[in-house]
Amino acid sequence: MLRIRSVTAHVLKAPIGGAVFWSSQQRFPERTSCLIRVDTEEGLTGWGEAGQWGPSGPPAYVAEEVLGPRLIGRDATQPVVLWEEMYSQTRDFGQRGTYVEALSGIDVALWDLAGQAAGLPVWKLLGGRFRERVAAYATGFYYPDDFRDREGMLAAHREEAAAHREAGFRFAKTKIGLLRPAQDIERLEIIREALGPEIGLATDANHAYSAATAVGVARAMRDLGMLFFEEPVPPEDRDGYRKVRREGGVPVAGGECDFTRHGFRELIGGGCVDIAQPDLGACGGFTAFREIVALGAAHNVLIMPHVWGSGVALAAGLHAVSTVPATPFTANPEPMINAPAIEYDRTRNPLRDDLLETPFELVDGTLAAPEGPGLGIRVNEAALARFSA
């Protein structure tokens, strides 16, 4: 037994200088994170991450002031039991959003502790892994700060495509939705040409469109061989998801804004997506992820987690992705077809690259799931202090 002594939140910020970028929704001048630290009476520490990119203060407060005090003295090696208790105690007002984000970070930290106690990596606690190295897809091609400079933006996209090829990526993902559809289709065509035919391409609108517009965009990009169209419409618009999936002719992905088995029951069971993308820091952590994978398998929908945040989030994502079975099974599973890939954001991220004692190493477009007990990572305390808001 490991008795929980404290639950602490660390709100982190890291300016990115001249690497400022835009999605369809807003400008990103910095990288942010809310790390959750769970310490035990026996001297072990577990780490998790709460939320994906939004304001870090609210989940930090919930973790420290609402959920954390309920866990003091409890056994950290029973994450599923503690998850059910935390969720049930806050169900009346916390079925989605901040409360589940805080719960997610705590849950990941508890699985980290359970793995350390057992001397096993989390992927082994979850039942084992189907792949030692995980194919990564390069998330990038964001809009630059001066996105109205068309020629400058397109030149930057061509340079980025060359960098992805050099790094050995087999897959990449671009952003759309900030400009008019015709302008974004032009961007996609240029990116497709710059990447070359051997690199698969997906796109992410960050819910920029109505269903009617999204269908038109999907049809316009069919000939570009898109692997998937992520978040074409707002997450609340389930009928819109079904319309785009039915009429667009491109596989539809989504789920980073959904929470727990209940939200994914609607998303997956409702026929909204071909690929579901739970975020470990928002969906309910590893405990909820297990259930979402089961839902996906029951509906023949591939589970491919969304990853955004620090090195802690990436570590959790790698453990999770390594345990996802081929959906459907084949003797030779292929990433992005019936096997998952890990999202690897290519914009500057000091919270991912500088926070851990041993950063992750990208080799030929792949990343390895950590082998050590728990998450298999060590947070650099000096970096933690430097980035603390």
PAFI-952352 format. One record per atom (N, C-alpha, C): residue in one letter; x, y, z. Coordinates in steps of 0.2 Angstrom, whole numbers, plus 5000, padded with zeros to 4 digits. Layout:
N
AXYZ/...
***
This chain:
389
M500449945000/M500050005000/M500450065000/L500250114996/L500650184996/L500150234999/R500250265004/R499750315007/R499950385004/I499350415001/I499450484998/I499550535004/R500050575003/R500250625008/R500050695006/S500050704999/S499850774997/S499750774989/V499350814987/V499250824980/V499350904979/T499850914974/T500050984973/T500050994965/A499751054963/A499751074956/A500351124955/H500551124949/H501151164947/H500851194940/V500751264940/V500551294934/V501151324931/L501251304924/L501851314921/L501751364915/K502151404913/K502151444907/K502851454904/A502851444897/A503551454894/A503451494888/P503651564887/P503551604881/P503951564876/I503751574870/I504051544864/I504351604859/G504451664861/G504751714857/G504451724850/G504951714845/G504751734838/G504351674835/A504251614839/A503851564836/A503151564837/V502851624839/V502151634840/V501751604834/F501151574835/F500751544830/F500051544831/W499651534826/W498851534827/W498551464825/S498051454828/S497551404825/S496951434823/S496451404821/S495851434818/S495551484824/Q495751464830/Q495351494836/Q495751554839/Q496351554839/Q496751604843/Q497451604842/R497751654845/R498551664845/R498851624851/F499451594850/F499751564855/F500451594856/P500551634861/P501251664862/P501651624867/E501351574870/E501751534875/E501451464876/R501851424879/R501551354880/R501451354888/T500851324889/T500651324896/T500451244898/S500451234905/S500351164907/S500151174915/C499751124917/C499551114924/C499751044926/L500351034929/L500650974931/L500350954938/I500150894939/I499950874946/I500450824949/R500650844955/R501150794958/R500750764964/V500850704965/V500550664971/V501150634974/D501250654981/D501750624985/D501450574990/T501850524991/T501650474996/T502050475003/E501750445008/E502050445014/E502750405013/E502750355009/E503350315008/E503850345003/G503750405001/G504350444998/G504250444990/L503750404987/L503750404980/L503350464978/T503450484971/T503050544968/T502850524962/G502150534960/G501850524954/G501650594950/W501750594944/W501550654940/W501050634935/G500650694934/G500150684929/G500050754926/E499650764921/E499550834918/E498750844917/A498550904919/A497850914919/A497650964914/G497150944910/G496950994904/G497450984898/Q497251014893/Q497651014887/Q498051074885/W497651134885/W498051194884/W497751254887/G497151254889/G496751304892/G497051334898/P496651384901/P496851414908/P497051354913/S497651364916/S497851314920/S497651324927/G497451384929/G497251394936/G496651354939/P496151354935/P495551314937/P495651244939/P495951204934/P496051134936/P496551124942/A497051174943/A497551174948/A497151184955/Y496651224955/Y496251244961/Y495851174963/V495551144958/V495151094959/V495551034962/A496151024959/A496550964961/A496750974968/E496951034970/E497251054977/E496751064982/E496151094980/E495651114985/E495051074986/V494851034980/V494250994980/V494450924980/L494750894975/L494850824975/L495450804979/G496050834979/G496550814983/G496450804990/P496150844994/P496050835001/P495650765002/R495250744998/R494850684999/R495350624998/L495950634995/L496350574994/L496850564999/I496950615004/I497450605009/I497350545013/G497950505014/G497950445018/G497650385014/R497450395008/R497150335004/R497750305000/D497550244997/D498050194994/D498150224987/A498650244985/A498850274978/A498850214973/T498850154975/T498950094970/T498250074968/Q497750104970/Q497050094968/Q496750144964/P497050164958/P496750224954/P496050214952/V495850154950/V495150144947/V494650164953/V494750134959/V494350144964/V494350224966/L494850254966/L494850324968/L494550364962/W494650344956/W494350384951/W493550384951/E493250324953/E492550314953/E492350354959/E492650364965/E492450404970/E492550474969/M493050494966/M493150564964/M492550594959/Y492450554954/Y491950574949/Y491250574952/S491150524956/S490450514959/S490350574964/Q490850594968/Q490750644973/Q490650714969/T490850724963/T490850784960/T490350784953/R489950734953/R489550724947/R489050774946/D488750794951/D488250844951/D488450914947/F489050924948/F489250994945/F489950984941/G490150924940/G490850914937/G490850864932/Q490350854928/Q490350794923/Q490850804917/R491050874916/R491450894910/R491950944912/G492350964908/G492751024909/G493251014915/T493351074918/T493851084923/T493851024928/Y493351004931/Y493350954936/Y493650884933/V493450864927/V493650804924/V494450814922/E494650874920/E495350884919/E495750874925/A495550904931/A495950894937/A495950824939/L495350784938/L495350714940/L495850684935/S495850704929/S496350664924/S497050674926/G497250734928/G497950734930/G498150694936/I497650694941/I497750654947/I497750584945/D497350554941/D497250484939/D497950464936/V498250504931/V498850484928/V499350484933/A499450524938/A499950524943/A499850464948/L499250444949/L499050384953/L499350314949/W499150314942/W499450254939/W500250254938/D500550314938/D501250324939/D501450294945/L501150314951/L501350284957/L501250204958/A500650184955/A500550114955/A501050074951/G501250104946/G501750064942/G502450064945/Q502650124949/Q503250124953/Q503250074958/A502650064962/A502550024967/A502649954965/A502349934959/A502449864956/A503049854952/G503449904951/G504049904947/G503949884940/L503349914937/L503149894930/L502949964927/P503049964920/P502850024917/P502050024916/V501750084915/V501050094915/V500750044910/W501150044904/W500850004898/W500749934900/K501249914905/K501149844907/K500549834912/L500449884916/L499849884921/L499249874917/L499249914911/L498649914907/L498549854903/G498949804903/G498849744900/G499349724895/G499849764893/G500349754889/G500349794883/R500849794879/R500849844873/R500949804866/F500649834861/F500649804855/F501149824850/R501549874852/R502149904849/R502649934853/E503249924852/E503749954856/E503950024854/R503950034848/R503950104845/R503350124842/V503150184843/V502550214840/V502650264835/A502350254829/A502450304823/A502150374826/A502450424824/A502250494826/A502050524820/Y501550574821/Y501350614815/Y501550684817/A501850724813/A502050794814/A501450844814/T501250864819/T500750914819/T501150984818/G500951024813/G501251084812/G500851124807/F501251154802/F500951204797/F500351244800/Y500551274806/Y500151324809/Y500151384805/Y499751434807/Y499751504804/Y500251544807/P500751574804/P501251614807/P500851684810/D501251714814/D500951774817/D500651824812/D501051834806/D500851874801/D500551834795/F499951804797/F499651754792/F499351784786/R499351854786/R499051884780/R499651894775/D500251884777/D500851874772/D500851814768/R500451804763/R500351744760/R500951714757/E501351754754/E501951724751/E502451694757/G502551734762/G502951714768/G502651654771/M502051654772/M501751594775/M501851524771/L501751534764/L501851474760/L502551454760/A503051504760/A503751484760/A503951454766/A503651474772/A503751434778/A503451364778/H502951354775/H502651294775/H503051244771/R503351274765/R503851224761/R504451204765/E504751254769/E505251244773/E505151184779/E504551194781/E504351144787/E504251084784/A503951074778/A503851004775/A504550974774/A505051014772/A505750984771/A505950954777/A505850994783/A506050974789/A505750914792/H505150904790/H504750844792/H505050784788/R505150794782/R505450734778/R506150724781/E506550774783/E507250754785/E507150714792/A506650734796/A506650694802/A506350624802/G506150604796/G505950544795/G505150524796/F504750584797/F504050574798/F503750544792/R503250494793/R502850464788/R502150494787/F502050534792/F501350574792/F501450644795/A500950684793/A500950754795/A500250774796/K500150834800/K499450864800/K499550934800/T499050964797/T499051044796/T498451074799/K498451134800/K497951174803/K497551204797/I496951214797/I496451254793/I495951284797/G495551334794/G495051364797/G495051434799/L495651464799/L495751534800/L495651584794/L495751554788/L495651594782/L495051564779/R494851594773/R494351574769/R494451504766/P493951464765/P494051394763/P494551384757/A494351434752/A494751424746/A495551444747/Q495651484752/Q496351504753/Q496651444757/D496351414761/D496551354765/D496651294760/I496251284756/I496351224751/I496951244747/E497051304745/E497751314741/E498351304746/R498251314752/R498851294757/R498951224757/L498351184757/L498451114758/L498751084751/E498551114746/E498851084740/E499651104739/I499851154742/I500551174742/I500951124747/I500651114753/I500951074758/I500951004755/R500450984752/R500350914749/R500950904744/E501050954740/E501550944735/E502250954738/A502350994743/A503051004747/A503150934750/L502750904753/L502850844757/L503050784753/G502750784747/G502850724743/G502350674744/P502350624739/P501750574739/P501850524745/E502550514748/E502650464752/E502450484759/I502250544761/I502050564768/I501350574768/G500950544772/G500250544773/G500050614776/L499550644774/L499350714777/L498650704780/A498550734786/A497850744789/A497750824790/T497150844792/T497050914793/T496650924799/D496650984802/D496350994809/D496051064808/A495351074809/A495051134808/A494951164815/N495051134821/N494851154827/N494151184828/H493751144825/H492951164825/H492851234822/A493151244816/A493051314813/A492351324809/Y492051264807/Y491551264802/Y490851244804/S490351274800/S489751244801/S489751174797/A489251134798/A489251064794/A489251074787/A488851124784/A488851134777/A489551154774/T489851204778/T490451224775/T490951174776/A490951134781/A491451074782/A491351024777/V490751004775/V490650964769/V490950984763/G490951054761/G491251074755/G491951074756/V492251094762/V492951084762/V493251014762/A492850964765/A493050894764/A493050874757/R492550894753/R492450874746/R493050904742/A493250964744/A493750994740/A494450964741/M494550934747/M495150904748/M495250834747/R494750794745/R494750724744/R495250704740/D495450744734/D495950714729/D496650724732/L496750754738/L497350764741/L497550704746/G497050654746/G497150594750/G497250604757/M496750644760/M496850664767/M496650594772/L497150594776/L497050534781/L496450544786/F496350604788/F495750614792/F495650694792/F495050714794/F494850784795/F494650794802/E495050824806/E494950824813/E494550884815/E494050874820/E493650934822/E493350974817/P493050954812/P492750994807/P492251044809/V491851024815/V491351064817/V491351074825/P491051114828/P491051114836/P490851054839/P491251034844/P491150974848/P490450954850/E490051014851/E489351004853/E488850974847/D489050984841/D488650974835/D488750904833/R488450864837/R488450784835/R488150774828/D487550804826/D487250794820/D487750824814/G488050884816/G488550904811/G489150854809/Y489350824815/Y489850774814/Y489650714809/R489050694811/R488750644806/R488650664799/K488450724798/K488350754791/K489050754788/V489550774791/V490150784787/V490450714786/R490350664791/R490650594790/R490250564784/R489550574784/R489150544779/R489250574772/E489350644771/E489350674765/E490050704762/G490550704767/G491150734765/G491650694761/G491650624762/G492050584758/G492750574761/V492850604767/V493550604771/V493450574778/P493850534780/P493750504787/P493750564792/V493350554797/V493250614802/V493550594809/A493850634812/A494150624819/A493950684823/G493950664830/G493750714835/G493750684842/G493650724847/G493550694854/G494050724859/E494450774857/E494950804862/E494550844867/C493950864865/C493450904869/C492950864873/D493050804873/D492550754876/D492850724882/F492350704886/F492550684893/F492250614895/T492650574898/T492450514901/T492050464896/R491950404899/R491550354895/R490850384893/H490650424896/H489950454895/H489950494888/G490450544888/G490450584882/G490650544876/F491150494877/F491350454871/F490850404869/R490350384874/R489850334872/R489350374867/E489250434867/E488950474862/E489250484856/L489950504857/L490350524851/L490450454846/I490650404850/I490750344846/I490150304844/G489750294849/G489150254848/G488650294844/G488650354843/G488250394839/G488450404832/G488950364830/G489250364823/G489550434821/C489850474825/C490150534824/C490750534821/V491250484822/V491950484820/V492150424818/D492650424814/D493050364812/D493650354816/I493850404819/I494450404824/I494250444830/A494350414836/A494150454842/A494850474845/Q494850534848/Q495450564850/Q495450594857/P495350544862/P495350564869/P496050594871/D496050644875/D496650674878/D496750654885/L497250624887/L497350594893/L497350644899/G497450704897/G497450754902/G496750784903/A496250764899/A495550794899/A495050734899/C495150684897/C494550634896/C494450594902/G494950594907/G494850554913/G495450514915/G496050524911/G496650494913/G496650424910/F497050384913/F497150314910/F496550274912/T496250284918/T495650244920/T495050254915/A494950314913/A494450324907/A494650304901/F495250304899/F495550284893/F495450214891/R495550174896/R495350104896/R494650084893/E494250124896/E493450114894/E493350144887/I493650194885/I493550224879/I493850174873/V494450144875/V494750094870/V494250044869/A493850014875/A493349964874/A492749984870/L492550054871/L492050074867/L492250074859/G492850094858/G493050104851/G493050034848/A493349984852/A493349914849/A492649884847/A492249904852/A491549874851/A491249904845/H491449964843/H491150004837/H491550004831/N492149964831/N492649964826/N492850034824/V493050074829/V493250144829/V493950144832/L494450174828/L495150174830/L495250234835/I495550214841/I495750264846/I496450284845/M496450354844/M497150384843/M497150444847/P497450444853/P497450504858/P497750564855/H497350624857/H497650694856/H498150704861/V498750734859/V499250744864/V499450824863/W499450854868/W499650924868/W499850944876/G500450974876/G500650994883/G501350974884/S501550964890/S502250954892/S502450884891/G503150864893/G503350804892/G502950744896/V502650764902/V502250724905/V501650694901/A501350744898/A500750724893/A501050684888/L501550694885/L501850654880/L501950584882/A502250574888/A502450514891/A501750474892/A501250504895/A500650474896/A500350444889/G500350494884/G500150474878/G500450414875/L501150404876/L501550354873/L501350284876/H501250284883/H501050224886/H500350204884/A499850254883/A499250244881/A499150214874/V499550244869/V499550224862/V499850154861/S500350144865/S500650074864/S500150014866/T499650034870/T499149974872/T498549974867/V498450014862/V497850014858/V497949954853/P497449914853/P497549854848/P497349884841/A497549844836/A497349854829/A496549854829/T496349904825/T495549904825/T495349924818/P495149874814/P495049804816/P495749764815/F495749704818/F496349664818/F496549644811/T497249654809/T497549624804/T498249594806/A498549554802/A499149524803/A499749574803/N499549624799/N500149674798/N499749744799/P499649764805/P499349834806/P499749894803/E499349944801/E499649994798/E499450064802/P499950104804/P499750164807/P499350204803/M498850244806/M498350284803/M497850244798/I497950184798/I497450144794/I497050104800/N497350054803/N497050014808/N497450014815/A497950054815/A498450064821/A498550134822/P498550154829/P498650224831/P499350244829/A499350314829/A500050354829/A499950404835/I500550424837/I500650474842/I500650544839/E500350594842/E500350664839/E501050694842/Y501450724838/Y502050754840/Y502050824837/D501850874841/D501850944839/D502550974838/R502651004832/R503251024830/R503451094831/T502951134834/T503151204836/T503551204842/R503851254844/R504251264850/R503951244856/N504151204860/N503851184866/N504351164872/P504651214875/P505051204881/P504851154886/L504151164887/L503851114893/L503851044891/R503951024884/R504050954882/R504750944882/D505150984879/D505850974877/D506350984883/D506151024888/D506651044893/D506451024900/L505850994901/L505650984908/L505850914911/L505950864906/L506150804909/L506850794909/E507150754914/E507850734914/E508050704908/T507650664905/T507850624899/T507350644894/P507450694889/P506950704884/P506850644879/F506250644876/F506050594871/F506450604865/E506650554862/E507150554856/E506750524850/L506650574845/L506250554839/L506750514834/V506650454832/V507050414828/V506650394822/D506850414816/D506450394810/D505750404811/G505550454814/G504850474814/G504450434819/T504750404824/T504450354829/T504750374836/L504350364841/L504550374848/L504350304852/A504850294857/A504750234861/A504350254867/A503950204869/A503550214876/A504150194881/P504150234886/P504650224892/P504650154895/E505150134897/E505250064899/E505250064907/G505350124910/G505450124918/G504850114921/P504850104928/P504250094932/P503750154931/G503150144931/G502650204931/G502650234924/L502650304924/L502750334918/L503450324915/G503950314919/G504650304917/G504950364916/I504750424919/I505050484918/I505350514925/R505750564924/R505950604930/R505850684928/V505550724932/V505450794931/V506050824933/N506350874929/N506950914931/N506650964936/E506850964942/E506551014947/E506851084946/A507451094943/A507651164941/A507251194935/A507051144930/A506651174925/A505951184927/L505651144932/L505051154935/L504951224938/A505451234942/A505451304945/A505551364940/R505951354935/R506051404930/R505351414926/F504951364925/F504351374921/F503751394926/S503851384932/S503251394937/S502951464936/A502351474935/A502051544934/A502051584940/
***
